[in-house]
Amino acid sequence: MYLEIISPEKTVYSGEADAVTLPGASGSFTVLSNHAPILSALKRGQLLYRTGNKEEALNVEGGFMEMRDNRISVCIDGLSK
C-alpha cells in the first residue's frame, strides 16, 4: 500500500509500506494492505511503519489519518523527539 505522512512543515515520508501502526484516539491500531476504508483521529504517540524487514518509528503530536483505495494519508500536527 502507499503511505504518505505529512506535517505542516514537510512531507515526512512518501512511499510503500507493508503495515502501519498508528496511535488512534481510542487506542493503537494497525492497518495492512487492502484494509477497508477508515478515518481516525490520532493522539500523541508512536507511529510505526514497516517495509519489508525495515521498521521506522516516529513520535507524532497527533493529527488524523485516512485509508482509502489502498492508500494511507496521515496528517500529523508535528513530530516530537
C-alpha positions in Angstrom: 0.0 0.0 0.0 1.1 3.6 -0.4 1.8 5.7 2.7 2.1 9.4 2.9 2.9 11.2 6.2 2.8 15.0 6.1 3.3 17.7 8.7 2.7 21.4 8.4 6.4 21.8 7.6 7.2 19.0 5.2 6.4 15.6 3.8 7.9 13.2 6.4 7.5 10.0 4.3 6.1 9.1 1.0 6.3 5.5 -0.4 5.3 1.9 0.0 4.6 0.3 3.4 3.5 -3.3 4.3 2.0 -2.3 7.7 1.3 0.9 9.6 0.6 1.1 13.4 -1.0 4.4 14.5 -1.8 6.0 17.9 -5.6 6.3 17.4 -7.7 8.5 19.7 -9.3 5.3 21.1 -6.1 3.2 21.1 -3.4 2.0 18.9 -4.3 0.1 15.7 -2.6 -1.5 12.7 -3.5 -1.1 9.1 -2.4 -3.7 6.5 -2.7 -3.7 2.7 -6.3 -3.8 1.3 -7.8 -2.6 4.6 -11.4 -1.3 4.5 -11.7 2.5 4.3 -11.2 4.1 7.6 -10.8 7.7 9.0 -9.4 8.2 12.5 -8.2 11.0 14.8 -4.7 10.4 16.2 -3.3 11.3 19.6 0.2 11.9 20.6 2.2 8.7 20.4 4.3 6.4 18.3 3.6 5.8 14.6 5.4 2.7 13.2 5.6 1.7 9.5 7.2 -1.4 8.1 8.5 -2.0 4.6 10.0 -5.5 4.1 12.3 -6.1 7.1 12.8 -2.4 7.8 10.7 -0.7 10.5 10.7 3.0 11.2 9.2 4.8 14.2 8.1 8.4 14.5 6.8 10.2 17.6 3.9 12.2 16.5 2.0 15.0 18.2 -1.5 13.9 17.0 -3.4 14.5 13.8 -5.7 12.3 11.6 -5.4 9.5 9.1 -7.5 8.2 6.2 -7.2 4.8 4.4 -8.9 4.5 1.1 -8.1 2.6 -2.2 -5.0 1.0 -0.6 -3.5 4.4 0.2 -3.0 5.8 3.7 -2.8 9.6 4.2 -1.5 10.7 7.6 -1.6 14.4 8.5 0.3 15.0 11.7 0.4 18.1 13.9 4.2 17.7 14.2 7.0 15.4 15.4 8.3 15.2 18.9 11.8 14.0 20.0 
